[in-house]
């Protein structure tokens, strides 16, 4: 599936300096999100997204911005995703964006955050492969 990603999404993602493959997949996922969810993430000045290469003896510090609520929302992706099938990569990105949208909680009191993120990702067109 090839789609035209709106320039505002590409422009918004650029400062995060993601690996180009992850940038492209994140752009595709963001373009597919409901407008209110996309706006929630893209209008949050405390939201950040990054990637890293995991490895032995490596330490990675997650960049976090502050907001009036405290620490901002962050999505961190492993570059090892670049070696995975596109459907899996997009599901992981959608799942992590769902966590950010839900502020790492569930959809309601007592809802498991992992199941909630899976359900939202699936509802956005990115079911767990």
C-alpha positions, -999 to +999 in steps of 0.1 A: +000+000+000+015+033-011-002+065-001+006+101-002+015+113+033+004+149+039+034+172+041+024+184+076+030+149+090+064+146+073+073+180+085+062+172+121+082+140+122+115+154+108+128+170+140+126+135+157+154+124+133+140+089+130+157+063+109+143+070+073+125+036+072+109+041+106+101+077+096+083+065+065+063+039+084+054+063+112+042+088+086+020+061+070+005+052+104+000+088+115-018+095+082-042+066+089-051+077+124-085+094+131-081+131+128-088+137+166-060+113+176-036+127+151-043+162+163-039+151+200-004+139+193+007+165+168-005+194+187+012+183+219+045+203+222+057+179+249+053+148+227+085+133+214+095+102+193+129+086+189+146+054+178+178+037+190+200+007+182+199-017+211+230-036+220+251-050+249+265-024+272+246+004+255+227+030+275+200+050+259+184+081+275+149+087+264+143+124+255+114+137+275+099+172+273+080+188+301+045+201+300+021+216+325+011+180+333+047+170+341+067+147+318+055+147+282+046+116+262+073+097+243+074+069+218+107+050+215+113+026+187+141+001+183+159+002+149+157-035+148+122-029+136+137-021+102+144-058+097+108-068+104+078-071+080+060-039+072+027-050+088+046-057+121+064-024+120+032-005+115+014-024+142+042-016+167+041+021+158+003+022+160+004+003+193+030+027+208+011+058+195-020+043+212-001+041+245+008+078+240-028+088+231-041+069+262-013+084+283-001+048+291-035+040+307-065+020+296-096+032+279-115+030+312-108+022+349-094-013+352-087-017+314-053-033+308-031-008+290-016-034+267-050-047+256-062-011+252-033-002+229-038-034+209-075-027+205-069+010+195-042+000+170-066-027+155-094-001+153-071+022+134-064-005+109-033-020+124-042-054+139-015-074+157+000-097+130 
